[in-house]
Amino acid sequence: MWQLQANCNETNTELFFSKLESKVAKAKALCGSCAVADKCLQFALDTEIEFGIFGGVTADERKALVSN
């Protein structure tokens, strides 16, 4: 499973569901160096996850991707 290869595998998931700019930046940085970030983002898009950061992309950013 790709999730086991993710940088966030042992990270507290709270980081990816925060609205604080510093935590959003930290989560995005963690995703930025992740080998499976593309699979994570595709999972979020395929399952229409409405909250959190997946593959380095926030929920609002994912909505914009889908609407384009």
PASEBA-1860 file (N, C-alpha, C; in nm, 3 decimals):
! residues 68
1> MWQLQANC> 0.083/-0.119/0.000/0.000/0.000/0.000/0.087/0.125/0.000 ~ 0.049/0.220/-0.082/0.127/0.342/-0.094/0.131/0.421/0.037 ~ 0.027/0.409/0.120/0.021/0.486/0.245/0.139/0.454/0.338 ~ 0.185/0.331/0.333/0.297/0.292/0.419/0.428/0.358/0.376 ~ 0.435/0.405/0.253/0.555/0.471/0.201/0.550/0.623/0.221 ~ 0.439/0.674/0.269/0.420/0.819/0.281/0.506/0.878/0.393 ~ 0.555/0.999/0.371/0.633/1.070/0.474/0.553/1.089/0.602 ~ 0.423/1.100/0.589/0.337/1.129/0.705/0.292/1.004/0.778
9> NETNTELF> 0.339/0.889/0.737/0.293/0.761/0.792/0.291/0.758/0.945 ~ 0.388/0.821/1.007/0.394/0.820/1.154/0.380/0.960/1.212 ~ 0.315/1.048/1.138/0.294/1.186/1.181/0.153/1.201/1.235 ~ 0.136/1.281/1.338/0.004/1.309/1.392/-0.081/1.373/1.283 ~ -0.194/1.314/1.253/-0.279/1.362/1.144/-0.335/1.502/1.169 ~ -0.333/1.548/1.292/-0.381/1.683/1.325/-0.311/1.789/1.240 ~ -0.185/1.764/1.209/-0.107/1.858/1.128/-0.175/1.884/0.995 ~ -0.239/1.787/0.937/-0.296/1.796/0.803/-0.440/1.848/0.802
17> FSKLESKV> -0.493/1.878/0.920/-0.629/1.928/0.931/-0.637/2.058/1.008 ~ -0.527/2.129/1.013/-0.520/2.257/1.083/-0.541/2.372/0.986 ~ -0.593/2.482/1.035/-0.608/2.604/0.955/-0.494/2.703/0.984 ~ -0.410/2.673/1.081/-0.299/2.761/1.115/-0.197/2.761/1.003 ~ -0.160/2.880/0.957/-0.066/2.895/0.846/0.062/2.816/0.868 ~ 0.115/2.820/0.990/0.242/2.752/1.018/0.228/2.601/1.002 ~ 0.115/2.547/1.046/0.094/2.402/1.033/0.066/2.363/0.888 ~ -0.008/2.446/0.817/-0.034/2.420/0.675/0.099/2.418/0.600
25> AKAKALCG> 0.185/2.513/0.627/0.316/2.519/0.561/0.400/2.397/0.595 ~ 0.396/2.355/0.720/0.473/2.237/0.762/0.420/2.111/0.694 ~ 0.289/2.098/0.686/0.229/1.982/0.621/0.264/1.979/0.473 ~ 0.254/2.094/0.407/0.286/2.102/0.265/0.433/2.070/0.241 ~ 0.521/2.113/0.330/0.664/2.084/0.317/0.688/1.933/0.329 ~ 0.621/1.870/0.421/0.633/1.725/0.438/0.586/1.653/0.312 ~ 0.476/1.699/0.257/0.424/1.640/0.133/0.518/1.666/0.015 ~ 0.582/1.782/0.016/0.667/1.822/-0.094/0.784/1.728/-0.120
33> SCAVADKC> 0.827/1.658/-0.018/0.938/1.564/-0.035/0.892/1.418/-0.029 ~ 0.764/1.397/-0.043/0.706/1.263/-0.031/0.701/1.193/-0.168 ~ 0.747/1.070/-0.170/0.751/0.992/-0.295/0.613/0.951/-0.345 ~ 0.514/0.951/-0.258/0.379/0.907/-0.298/0.276/1.019/-0.290 ~ 0.321/1.144/-0.290/0.229/1.258/-0.281/0.128/1.258/-0.395 ~ 0.170/1.219/-0.514/0.078/1.217/-0.627/-0.034/1.114/-0.607 ~ -0.001/1.000/-0.549/-0.102/0.898/-0.520/-0.196/0.944/-0.410 ~ -0.142/1.015/-0.314/-0.222/1.069/-0.204/-0.322/1.172/-0.256
41> LQFALDTE> -0.275/1.261/-0.340/-0.364/1.361/-0.399/-0.472/1.295/-0.484 ~ -0.433/1.197/-0.564/-0.531/1.129/-0.649/-0.636/1.057/-0.564 ~ -0.593/0.998/-0.452/-0.686/0.934/-0.359/-0.789/1.035/-0.308 ~ -0.741/1.152/-0.267/-0.831/1.256/-0.215/-0.929/1.303/-0.322 ~ -0.881/1.315/-0.445/-0.969/1.357/-0.555/-1.070/1.248/-0.590 ~ -1.024/1.125/-0.597/-1.112/1.012/-0.632/-1.222/0.989/-0.529 ~ -1.189/1.010/-0.402/-1.285/0.984/-0.294/-1.356/1.111/-0.247 ~ -1.325/1.222/-0.315/-1.389/1.351/-0.287/-1.379/1.393/-0.140
49> IEFGIFGG> -1.259/1.379/-0.085/-1.234/1.421/0.053/-1.244/1.572/0.059 ~ -1.325/1.622/0.151/-1.355/1.765/0.158/-1.270/1.843/0.257 ~ -1.189/1.776/0.336/-1.113/1.844/0.440/-0.969/1.796/0.439 ~ -0.878/1.879/0.489/-0.741/1.838/0.509/-0.650/1.857/0.389 ~ -0.524/1.832/0.414/-0.420/1.841/0.312/-0.383/1.700/0.270 ~ -0.391/1.676/0.141/-0.354/1.547/0.083/-0.266/1.574/-0.038 ~ -0.151/1.509/-0.043/-0.060/1.530/-0.154/-0.010/1.673/-0.164 ~ -0.008/1.743/-0.053/0.039/1.881/-0.051/-0.062/1.983/-0.097
57> VTADERKA> -0.189/1.942/-0.107/-0.293/2.029/-0.160/-0.406/2.042/-0.057 ~ -0.444/2.165/-0.026/-0.552/2.187/0.069/-0.688/2.155/0.006 ~ -0.789/2.147/0.089/-0.925/2.120/0.040/-0.970/2.228/-0.058 ~ -0.943/2.354/-0.027/-0.982/2.463/-0.118/-0.907/2.453/-0.251 ~ -0.781/2.417/-0.245/-0.703/2.401/-0.368/-0.754/2.284/-0.451 ~ -0.795/2.177/-0.384/-0.851/2.062/-0.457/-0.983/2.100/-0.524 ~ -1.065/2.177/-0.455/-1.192/2.222/-0.514/-1.166/2.302/-0.642 ~ -1.063/2.387/-0.637/-1.029/2.467/-0.754/-0.979/2.377/-0.868
65> LVSN> -0.905/2.274/-0.836/-0.857/2.180/-0.939/-0.973/2.110/-1.008 ~ -1.071/2.069/-0.931/-1.185/1.995/-0.984/-1.275/2.084/-1.067 ~ -1.289/2.210/-1.028/-1.379/2.300/-1.098/-1.319/2.355/-1.228 ~ -1.189/2.335/-1.249/-1.124/2.385/-1.371/-1.136/2.288/-1.485
END
